[in-house]
Amino acid sequence: MRKFLAVVKREYLQRVRSKMFLVFTILGPLMLAFFGVLPPLIMGMKTGESTRIAIVDETGRLYPRVYKSIMTGHGETAETNAQGKGALNPGAESRTQKGAGVGEEDYSVEEVRLDGRSIEEVKRGLSERVRRNQLDAFIILPRNILQTGKAEYYGRNTGDIFTRGRIADYLSRAVREQRLADEHIDESRVRALSSPVEFQTQKITETGEESDAGAGFYVVFGVGFIIYISILLYGQVMLAAVIEEKETRIAEILFSSIRSFPLMMGKLIGVSLVALTQLSIWGLAFGAFAIYGVAALAARGVPVQLPHVSAIIYIYFLLFFLMGYFIYATIYALVGSMVTTTQEGGQVALPVIVLLVIGFYLAFPVIRSPNSPLAFWASMFPFFSPITMLVRIVAQTPPLWQILLSLGIGAATIVLLIWIASRIYRVGMLMYGKRASIPEVLRWVRQA
């Protein structure tokens, strides 16, 4: 036991003290902040300047609706802007109005009239203003736009698909409303009748009903992804540790003082403790974000609603994570004892990675139908169950006997794999020169 604990301690401390552990431990919460916090903050940033757009309305009657559509779509009504900035005077040659959007850029909208000039002459003048940085873009509304639905957009930065897409949406709304007005249809009535239906999602549980605005899918996907990445990452760590000792001939020295089985188990448990340490640190970082980060984002006008997760889910997460880790780490240890180089290990371990990837992708049909026969058998197969059963639990908790049966099958699989791996590990770690073939591995299992 003392030698076994010494192996566990060595494997744990050697990896916890490494620079890679420190980098990945810090990188995990930073990536969470990068993908979860920065995007809404960046999307809410203002550039500090308005996007200056000129509109040439050949129809002579569509501009007020386009202007109103841009302003109402940007947070203000045309009537509000007209107060104190000048009403929409049909006789004016040009007008500039500024919208003040929240989380979007501002617009300065200007109407340019033909006044007897040709459309080509107006285009040349506006293009020159764009080149001189007096305008960012201009739009031509042809006379037949209500029939064809086609307009022309000219700009210095046509790669800005976000601004161009929003302007197209505002213009589409204005054209639609003008068409309704031409047909003498009350546009406000149509808008009211066309209002979309909003679901108020309530999840029915054993304890009653609770609000769930679709957050369950993100919890399920996040849990499955964390297990997938963690098993893949630390399985590779186990593979590298075994191959390193085989390449450096350290295994020969270790086998002189400790049997192969406690040596292999010490590695498995030591690396698993490293994984749990890192996940615990990430969990604390997520808890700090839930307490302080959400409030800070809400204060900046970026609402973030974290889904409610019951305490039992964390227990199941720990159990199935450990089950998945020991299943795949044992296989990686077996592969490491069969090969002679890291390159060979990566090639032989490819089917193992494929199994893990299949389990991750099976999570999607399981989410859609967590009580289907496919979901049941996928959650019982030990190489898929660390992800698929946990997905079922989060999506729609199955009967307790199914959860216990999945854990029991997984535990039996771990025992069987450890028994097989220990017999292969004992012989394979002392073999050098070539990769072991399948017949040789089977012979080791029978003779060890």
Buried (B, 14 or more C-beta within 10 A) or exposed (E): EEBBEBBBEEBBEBBBEEEEBEEBBEEBBEEBBEEBBEEBEEEBEEEEEBBBBBBBBBBEEBBBBBBBBBBBBBBBEBEBBBEEEEEBEEEEEEBBBBBBBEEBBBBBBBBBBEEEEEBEEBBEEBBEBBEEEEBBBBBBBBEEBBEEEEBEBBBEEEEBEEBBEBBBEBBEBBBBBBBBEEEEEEBEEEEEEEEEEEEEEEBEEEEEEEEBEEBBBEBBBEBBEBBBEBBBEBBBBBBBBBBEBBEEEEBEEBBEEBEBBBBBBBBBBBBBBBBBBBBEBBEEBBEEBEEEBBEEBEEEEBEBEEBEBEEEBEEBBEBBBBBBBBBBBBBBBBBBBBBBEBEBBBEBBEEBBEBBEBBBEBBEBBBEEBEEEEBBEBBBBBBBBBBBBBBBBBBBBBEEEBBEBBBEBBBEBBEEBBEBBBBBBBBBBBBEEEBBEEEBBEEBBEEB
